[in-house]
Amino acid sequence: MKSPYDGRIFRLVNRAASLEDIRAEVEANHDNNRWWPLEITDWRLRMLAAGWSTRVSYRMVSTYAGVITKADETGFDALADSSDDELTDLVRPIGLPTARITYLRSLAELVARWEKEEIDPAAEAADRDALILSFASEVNGASYKVAQCAVLYARGYHCGIIPVDSGMVTKLAPALGMTLPPSPIAHEHMRHVLENAVRARPADFRALADLHGHQVTIPEDADPTWWVHLVLIYFKRLYLNGPSPLLCRRRPVCSRVTGCSHTRH
């Protein structure tokens, strides 16, 4: 069934993708993301990285990358067997050692259960929704948004998942005139709306990347969900977190979003 938000989502992505600052951020993070780099190949470490990236500011991305590189060099099994003191030393540059250690310990327990039950979250046939629910329910400190990121990174950028963070729920959803339930499940509800919008017209969204000159590589057999995610997440960060004075206050009634006559009064 077609969603009433599909057209609004397409128009917003079209407008946001045309903005030079967003294009620069998307190009810098699409083919090899600075937060979730391709160099990490163990899906368990990818799930760890997705959780440890929370509450790390954008200006600390290099510091965070250094911590993740050291974690990758250590290996997931060795990390899980490390003492709290050793792990505290590792994560000290990005802070919140207790929360990050608790996340690792809890993740290791879930990984052990999945391995016992022969569940491979990176397998194409694995149920994405079930994995996200399981992760959010069983990993300490993993909200729906962390679970979405963890499953996406484990499966690869172009697996069809569009993670939704808190800012997308509180700021992007209102910009789209979207009504969400007042609970953590709002992240899942919005994720499905966004994914279905892209799935309904993948060729049209893919054409937007070409139209606005985005130098990115989208696999021919994949819906452009990863590209759409990056466009929206950087639009939220650069234009809604402020919000930008260029942003029209009459969204979603005005479809131009930025640079319209309403912003000049």
Disulfide bonds with the S-S distance in Angstrom:
none
